[in-house]
Amino acid sequence: MNPLAIAPPIDSRRAKLAGRAAEQIITDVVELGWPVGQILGSEAELLERYGVSRAVLREAIRLVEHQRVARMRRGPGGGLVIDEPDIDTVIGPVILYLLRVDATLDAVFDTREVLEALVAEIAAKRLDESAMAAIRQTLREESAGEPIHYRLLHARLAAMTHNPVLELFVEILNRVSNYYFSDPSALSPKVRRESHRAHEGIAAAVLAANPGLARDRMRRHLAAEADFIRDQPATVQRLDASTALAGAIGDKRGEALARDLFADIIGSGMRPGEFVGAEATLMARHSASRAVLREAVRILEYHQIALMRRGPGGGLFVAAPDASALTDIMAIYLRRRGVGPQHIGEVRTGLELAIVERVAGGSVPASADAIERSLRTESEIGFYRAFQQRNDFHSLLATLTANPALELVHRVTMRLSWLFFSQLAEADPAVRELSRPTDVEPAHRGIADALLTGDRELAVIRMRSHLEATAPSTR
């Protein structure tokens, strides 16, 4: 193995030792180019490389196995083998999170509208002969009633953007939509014909290389689809735990128990801080060994579903929802898919402008204190630390949309944005200048002032200018 390909250790003071080791394993896999099937090292080699105890290393390996980054192969010639994360690694945790935060069907469709309108716009700008052929083939399949699913055009348009972030979220949100509405019999031949006509209109705009028209037709189509689904008897506004949890975590004993415990928490309506049970009680209730229960608890703690407190009065307690683990899983998946700064910048522009529009259309004055606090926090502790604490200006605006699905997409893009910004800033001092407080703080203040006075157009213009001024690609 080439020692130069291994990245330097990550300084993560707040992380536990196992978390830090897991972060380093992921970084090493990325630096090596993610060669699936290659052995990263034996247990003895990994112990020496990461300088941790055997117990810490094994905990770190459990984390990267759960994230499908690598898996431990036992026996002669064994070691930590680099794995291949797939979209199912992401789908399950997304459903768990959306269930925890009580995301509605309307929130999911609103987020789909933001992202798929952007997809249609970009696809129209990047049209080439192969993309043209794929669109025409999709329409022929739809006309003949042959496509595997009626949202196939949406997936193929997302692929045309060549943007891993958009491809991932379009796939996720389309799949998640099915958990709110899963009655194929409602899709009558008439409904399919209407959907096909809408697809023909979107395709015509893309094939004519008309981004604005493609965007507007996609928005109208999704609005019509949302209206249709809301009117169906089988539709629910909120996810049902028994449906959404099917296969959401996995089939191993610890993962299966984690799923059962999660179902108990959701089914009984437990709130953060409530007591789930003592270790001995849970072992008896679920006929589980201590090892299996502790593996389940590790998974629940990783997803911020529940936390185990030790000592007198201890036991398993419900945790407040936190997207940190999910954000990491999605970031890992996207890094494997070759996401780069240009992809993040492209999505962030459309996302931040949509967020500003939605915040400006809501009750902003009621959020004036929160906006002032975020600006003050950024000034006192810096932009990145404020982001880590979810107290930065951009994250606050995403929260003010009251759309947890949109907020999740925003947090993932912000997480990756900071990752790439840090890498670029280390290599190029000019990039660091883009985040000077003397420039960023007035920009945030200007956007806030426009929002607080209800001037949506001015807020959008100021946000666009701010994003252009802080994009490394503009230098």
ABEGO torsion letter per residue (X at the ends): XBAAABBBBBBBAABBAAAAAAAAAAAAAAAAGGBBGBBAEBAAAAAAAAGBBAAAAAAAAAAAAAAGABBBBBEBGBEBBBBBBBAAAAAAAAAAAAAAAGBBAAAAAAAAAAAAAAAAAAAAAABBAAAAAAAAAAAAAAAAGABABAAAAAAAAAAAAGBAAAAAAAAAAAAAAAAABABAAABBAAAAAAAAAAAAAAAAAAAAGBAAAAAAAAAAAAAAAAAAAAABAABBABBBAAAAABGAAEABAAAAAAAAAAAAAAAAGBBBGBBAEBAAAAAAAAGBBAAAAAAAAAAAAAAGABBBBBEBGBEBBBBBBBAAAAAAAAAAAAAAAGBBAAAAAAAAAAAAAAAAAAAAABBAAAAAAAAAAAAAAAAAAEAAAAAAAGABAAAAAAAAAGBAAAAAAAAAAAAAAAAAAAAAAAABAAAAAAABAAAAAAAAAAAAAAAAAGBAAAAAAAAAAAAAAABAAAX
